[in-house]
């Protein structure tokens, strides 16, 4: 295993310290328990808190700031944060209008956020993200996995909260964005969790894992490597089938297309995937009017990518387009 590490047990603390120092104008780091907050506490708004295992950077700490999150709770690599982290974060950022947790649908995350919510003295609600259409159930989740679509939920809900909306309105929008979003990923290589010291799964140079999860969980099936257009066709068909199953109309529909890298895929290849996916979705009557291409929800150094499609309406467009100022997303400011 070749990684830039001192001691495995110290990697999270040292990484968080580096992040907080590099972005000292945006975030503050709190230790024991670990959580990050906005540098300047927002006033009189619903406080948006997310979190999850580390190794998916810039998710979630990279989305702290004006127009998105108020706080993030990082667990150890691919490990859920603990309820005490969430409670401490909530107490730190509470701004008189309630707490909204945005939680990816993994069993550990759901359980720990539920435990924290039960102990909160404030009004609270939860949005559960479950955009991964690759699998319906797995041993890692309580249903569909929450993956790159989480970024879209955090952006839109963060915008609405910034406008002064109440807690129920923020939850309603988050649930709607999640319902109108579908993702699927493909891996060309595994990743190596530092504490394990070896790849999470074995895959040959002639294979790919279709529908892989962001922790290296198994996908739909192991397949032969082939041309990019053929891979994207299979991914796009899964997304289109998912919307059809939800009875969501696609004809003359505007959409946001997010092509997300898993950590080791060059931008050149991500834009190639974006080009192929745009052609396919356009052929099905979908207009791609918003785009995001890059590393937004990674899996350490995994080579691979995911495609996320979010069906837009006027409300979602307005909150996606609104100003945001975080270390990983920044526009309109």
C-alpha positions, 0 to 999 in steps of 0.5 A, spaced: 500 500 500 502 506 497 499 512 501 501 519 504 500 517 511 504 517 517 500 513 522 493 510 520 490 512 526 492 519 525 490 520 518 483 523 519 485 528 524 491 530 520 487 531 514 481 535 517 486 539 520 489 540 513 482 542 510 480 547 516 487 550 515 486 551 507 479 553 508 480 557 514 475 563 511 470 558 510 470 553 516 472 551 523 474 545 525 472 542 532 475 536 535 473 530 540 468 529 537 470 531 530 465 536 526 466 542 522 462 548 521 461 554 518 466 560 520 461 564 521 454 562 524 448 563 520 442 566 524 435 565 524 435 559 519 434 552 519 441 549 520 443 543 515 447 538 517 450 532 513 455 527 514 458 520 513 464 516 513 471 519 510 474 518 503 468 521 499 471 528 499 469 533 498 463 530 500 461 532 506 466 538 509 467 541 502 460 543 502 460 547 508 458 554 507 453 559 504 448 556 500 449 549 503 451 546 509 452 549 516 455 543 519 458 536 517 460 530 521 466 526 518 466 518 521 473 514 520 474 512 512 468 509 510 465 508 517 459 512 520 460 518 524 457 517 531 451 520 535 455 524 539 458 528 533 451 529 530 449 532 537 455 536 538 454 539 531 447 541 532 448 544 538 453 548 535 449 551 529 442 551 531 439 558 529 432 558 532 429 554 526 430 547 527 435 542 525 435 538 518 439 532 517 441 530 510 443 522 511 445 517 505 441 511 506 446 506 509 445 502 515 450 505 520 449 512 518 441 512 518 442 508 525 446 513 528 443 519 525 436 517 528 439 516 535 442 523 535 435 525 533 432 522 539 436 526 543 436 533 540 432 538 544 430 542 538 425 541 532 428 536 527 427 532 521 431 528 516 432 527 509 434 520 507 438 520 500 437 514 496 438 516 489 442 509 487 438 505 482 443 500 481 441 495 487 434 495 491 437 492 497 444 490 500 447 488 506 450 495 507 443 499 506 436 499 509 434 500 501 437 504 495 444 507 497 445 514 497 450 517 493 452 523 488 445 525 488 446 527 495 450 533 493 444 536 489 439 535 495 444 539 499 445 544 494 437 545 493 435 544 500 441 549 503 439 554 498 432 554 501 434 554 508 438 560 506 432 564 504 429 563 511 424 557 509 421 553 515 423 546 517 418 542 513 419 546 507 426 544 507 424 537 508 419 537 503 424 540 497 429 535 499 425 529 499 422 531 492 429 532 489 431 525 492 425 522 488 427 526 482 434 524 482 437 517 479 444 515 479 449 509 477 456 508 478 461 503 474 468 501 477 474 500 473 479 498 479 478 497 487 480 502 492 484 501 498 482 503 505 488 505 509 486 501 515 485 494 511 492 495 507 489 492 501 484 493 495 477 492 497 475 487 492 479 484 486 478 486 479 482 484 473 484 489 467 479 486 462 473 487 467 469 492 470 464 492 476 457 495 474 453 499 479 458 499 484 457 503 491 461 508 493 465 504 498 466 498 493 460 494 495 458 489 489 454 492 483 449 489 479 454 484 476 462 483 473 462 485 466 467 485 461 471 491 459 469 495 453 468 501 449 466 507 453 459 508 449 457 501 450 458 502 458 454 509 458 448 506 454 448 501 460 448 506 465 443 511 462 438 505 460 438 503 468 437 511 470 431 511 465 428 505 467 428 507 474 424 514 472 419 510 468 418 505 474 417 511 478 412 514 473 416 520 472 415 523 465 421 524 461 418 527 455 420 535 454 423 534 461 429 539 463 435 535 467 441 536 471 446 531 469 452 530 474 458 526 471 462 524 478 469 521 478 471 516 484 477 519 485 482 516 480 479 518 473 481 523 469 477 529 467 478 527 460 475 521 461 469 524 465 467 529 459 467 523 454 462 520 459 458 526 459 458 527 452 456 520 451 450 521 456 448 527 453 447 524 447 443 518 449 438 522 454 437 528 449 435 522 444 429 520 449 427 527 449 430 530 455 434 537 455 440 537 459 440 544 461 445 544 467 451 540 468 456 538 473 463 534 471 468 532 476 470 529 483 464 531 488 463 524 491 469 520 491 471 513 493 478 514 495 483 512 489 478 508 485 478 509 478 471 509 475 465 514 475 457 515 476 452 518 472 446 522 476 440 525 472 436 530 476 429 532 473 428 539 474 422 543 475 422 551 476 423 550 484 429 545 483 432 550 478 432 556 482 435 553 488 440 549 484 442 556 480 442 560 487 449 563 489 453 558 493 460 559 497 463 553 499 470 550 498 468 545 493 462 549 489 462 556 488 458 560 483 454 567 483 458 570 489 
